[in-house]
Amino acid sequence: MKMILSHPEKCVACHLCEGACSFRHEGAFVPAKTRIWVFDFIEEQLYGAVTCFHCADAPCLANCPTYAISRHPETGQVYVNEDRCIGCKMCLVACPFGVMGYHAEKRVAQNCDLCGGDPQCVKVCVYGALEYADVEPLEWAVRLEQLERPAAAS
């Protein structure tokens, strides 16, 4: 599965990734409408970007009362079907990383859609703090998947 990886040791908190994201999705540079967020702990000189992890167990998906959140069968990407979303924000509460967003004007949840496989945030990151790469599922995610998989018929 491909996802956006953050390398905080390279991040300078320029916020270009946020601008690229909002411009790609909204046609304007509006930080409030981004799907990637830069955290900056100035005193510690620690910076980095976070976005949807497309979790194996996807609490946002499990807690959506209208089944507006699904997983793409080929890519594994978690995505929001805006036509089904009622804007209840249950997914925002369920996300353990706080990266599920909410579009106030459209009144729907939103998350990183990886720009259809061409993430603009990665393209504009001149410092190499963001990378679009293949990742192996985490060990706990593999174990969880095995537990949830129905036992094979004997």
Disulfide bonds with the S-S distance in Angstrom:
none
